[in-house]
Amino acid sequence: MKNTSRCPKCGSQSILRVPDDAHRYLSNSICITKMAFVKRIPVARYVCRDCGFVENWVEARHEREEIARAWG
């Protein structure tokens, strides 16, 4: 949906981008821990307004690389 602006399930073009707030309790962020340091990487959600299908995306390349280093 992020790349096509169309829902892969129902074909709707009514897509909402819901940004993550890494400071919000129980956010959709990915946590990376090293010793006592915790870093949250935001995960944006793309939601189809018609059928409710959801895609999750880590949008920044450097953040995806941090995940790869932490989780292999």
N, C-alpha and C positions, 0 to 999 in steps of 0.2 A: 504494500500500500504506500509505503514511503516513496518508493521509486516510480510507481505507476500511477499514483493518485486514484487507484481503483481497487475495490475490495476483491480479493481472489475468490471469495466464497459466493457473493451474490452479485458482483459486478457494479455495485453502487459507486458513485463518485463523491458521495457525501462522507468525507473522511475528516476526522478531528485529530490533531496532534496534541497530546497531553504531556507537557514536559514534567520531568521528575524534579522534585525538590529534595536534594540530598540532606537537608536539615530537618525535614519533616519526619516525625516518628513513624516507624514502619514503612518508610518509603520503598519504592521499587528498586532502589539502588543496589549495586553489587558492592559488597564490602571486601576490601583487601586489607589484611592485617600483617604487620611486620613488627614484632616485639610488642610494644605498647601503643604503637601508632596504627590508627585505623583510617583508611581513606575510603570514601564512598564515591563510586562512579555512577553518575546518573543514567537511568534507562528511560528513554522517551517511549511513550505508547502512542500507537496509531490505532484509532478506534473507528469502525464503520458505524455510522449513525443509524443505518437501516437494519443490519442483522446483528450487530454487537461483536463481530469478529475483532480480535485484538492482535497486533504485532508489537513486539518489543524490540527496541534498537538502542545499542550503544553507538551514538552517532560520531563521536570524535575518534579519529584513527589512533591518536596517542593513548587514549583511554583503553581502546581495544588491545593495544600493545602491552599496557600495564596488566591487563587481565591475563594475557598470554604468559607474561613473565611470572605472575603470581600463581596461576592455576595450571600452566603448562599445557 
